């Protein structure tokens, strides 16, 4: 496998696994064993490896570091039973908006890479863009519902249903990124 193909393969692996760490959470007590900041660090690694293919990916680095730092602080505070979320509504919404932008732009660039390298009959680029848009819409609604809770039990069911849909869409995005990664295997060359 050529060095360029191997770099792209590794970058896409980091992007797919970064998405896993961002969107799935398993806790022991208050501490996450799948910390979100690891997801941002993996995505930053992916950006470094893929920015030769899409130069505008490098523009996401400062925001990625900010989000990694925020998530890392949240993880560290969780060891003492605290967190950074839920204290200042404006700040929570600002971080949510920054994360949405970061993921939207990252997936847009990954879809452009897919458009370049996917097999002719594939629609991988369109699937990545579609799932990206679904994710943004669902996460936006979910963020607003958790920031401004709806009273009553049906509000809880709505949040739960949206959370499940976000998980399904996240799995689809991961699947698409792993499919894109296959385009850079040695056999694909």
C-alpha positions in Angstrom: 0.0 0.0 0.0 1.4 3.4 -0.9 2.2 5.8 1.9 -0.6 8.2 0.7 -3.2 5.5 0.6 -2.1 4.2 4.0 -2.3 7.7 5.5 -5.8 8.2 4.1 -6.8 4.7 5.4 -5.5 5.5 8.9 -7.2 9.0 8.8 -10.5 7.5 7.9 -10.1 4.8 10.6 -9.5 7.6 13.2 -12.5 9.5 11.9 -14.8 6.5 12.2 -13.6 5.6 15.7 -13.6 9.2 16.7 -17.3 9.3 15.9 -17.8 6.3 18.1 -16.2 8.0 21.1 -18.3 11.2 20.4 -21.6 9.5 20.2 -21.6 6.6 22.6 -21.1 6.7 26.4 -20.7 4.0 29.0 -20.2 5.2 32.6 -19.0 3.6 35.8 -20.5 5.8 38.3 -20.0 9.3 37.1 -16.9 8.6 35.0 -17.1 7.7 31.3 -15.1 4.8 30.1 -15.6 6.0 26.5 -14.5 9.7 27.0 -15.7 12.2 24.4 -12.4 14.0 24.4 -10.7 10.9 23.0 -13.2 11.2 20.1 -12.1 14.7 19.4 -8.4 13.7 19.6 -9.1 11.0 17.1 -10.9 13.4 14.8 -8.0 15.9 15.1 -5.6 13.1 14.1 -7.9 12.3 11.2 -7.9 15.9 10.2 -4.1 15.9 10.2 -3.9 12.8 8.0 -6.7 13.9 5.6 -6.0 17.6 5.3 -3.6 17.0 2.4 -6.6 15.7 0.5 -9.0 18.5 1.7 -7.0 21.6 2.8 -10.0 23.3 4.4 -10.1 20.4 7.0 -7.2 22.2 8.7 -9.5 25.1 9.5 -11.4 22.8 11.9 -8.3 22.2 14.1 -8.7 25.2 16.5 -12.4 24.3 17.1 -11.5 20.7 17.5 -8.9 21.5 20.2 -11.4 23.8 21.9 -14.0 21.0 22.0 -11.4 18.4 23.1 -10.4 20.7 25.9 -14.0 21.3 27.0 -14.7 17.5 26.9 -11.5 16.7 28.7 -12.4 19.2 31.5 -15.8 17.7 31.7 -14.3 14.2 32.0 -11.8 15.3 34.7 -14.6 16.9 36.7 -16.6 13.7 36.4 -14.1 12.0 38.6 -15.3 14.2 41.4 -18.9 13.9 40.5 -19.1 17.3 38.7 -19.5 18.4 35.1 -19.2 21.5 33.0 -22.6 21.2 31.4 -25.9 22.4 32.7 -24.7 25.4 34.6 -25.0 28.3 32.1 -27.6 27.7 29.4 -25.9 30.1 26.9 -22.6 28.4 27.2 -24.2 24.9 26.8 -26.0 26.0 23.7 -22.8 27.7 22.3 -20.7 24.5 22.8 -23.5 22.4 21.2 -23.6 24.8 18.2 -19.8 24.6 17.9 -19.9 20.8 18.0 -22.7 20.7 15.4 -20.7 23.0 13.1 -17.5 21.0 13.6 -19.2 17.6 12.8 -21.2 19.1 9.9 -18.1 20.5 8.2 -16.0 17.4 8.9 -18.6 15.1 7.4 -19.0 17.5 4.4 -15.3 17.2 3.7 -15.3 13.5 4.2 -18.2 13.2 1.7 -16.1 15.2 -0.8 -13.3 12.7 -0.3 -15.8 9.9 -0.9 -16.9 11.6 -4.1 -13.4 11.5 -5.4 -12.4 8.0 -4.4 -15.6 5.9 -4.3 -16.3 3.3 -7.0 -18.4 4.7 -9.9 -21.6 2.9 -9.0 -21.4 4.0 -5.3 -23.5 6.7 -3.7 -21.4 6.8 -0.5 -20.9 10.6 -0.8 -24.6 11.2 -0.9 -25.2 8.8 2.0 -22.6 10.6 4.1 -24.2 14.0 3.3 -27.8 12.7 4.0 -26.8 11.1 7.4 -24.8 14.3 8.2 -27.9 16.4 7.7 -30.1 13.9 9.7 -27.6 14.0 12.5 -27.6 17.8 12.6 -31.3 18.1 12.7 -31.8 15.4 15.3 -29.0 16.7 17.6 -30.3 20.3 17.3 -33.8 19.2 18.4 -32.4 17.0 21.1 -30.1 19.8 22.4 -33.0 22.3 22.6 -35.2 19.8 24.3 -32.6 19.0 27.0 -31.7 22.7 27.5 -35.3 23.8 27.7 -37.1 20.7 29.1 -40.7 19.9 28.2 -42.7 19.2 31.3 -44.5 15.9 31.6 -43.7 12.3 30.9 -44.2 12.6 27.2 -41.3 15.0 27.0 -39.0 12.3 28.5 -40.3 9.8 25.9 -39.6 12.3 23.1 -36.1 12.9 24.3 -35.5 9.1 24.6 -36.9 8.5 21.1 -34.7 11.2 19.6 -31.6 9.9 21.5 -32.2 6.4 20.0 -32.5 8.0 16.5 -29.3 9.9 17.0 -27.6 6.6 17.9 -28.9 4.9 14.8 -27.8 7.8 12.6 -24.4 7.8 14.3 -24.0 4.1 13.6 -24.9 4.7 10.0 -22.3 7.5 9.7 -19.6 5.2 11.3 -20.6 2.5 8.8 -20.3 4.9 5.9 -16.8 6.0 7.1 -15.6 2.4 7.4 -17.0 1.8 3.9 -15.0 4.9 2.6 -11.9 3.5 4.4 -12.3 0.3 2.3 -11.6 2.4 -0.8 -8.0 2.8 0.4 -7.2 -0.9 1.2 -4.4 -2.4 -0.8 -6.7 -4.6 -2.8 -8.7 -1.5 -3.8 -5.6 0.0 -5.3 
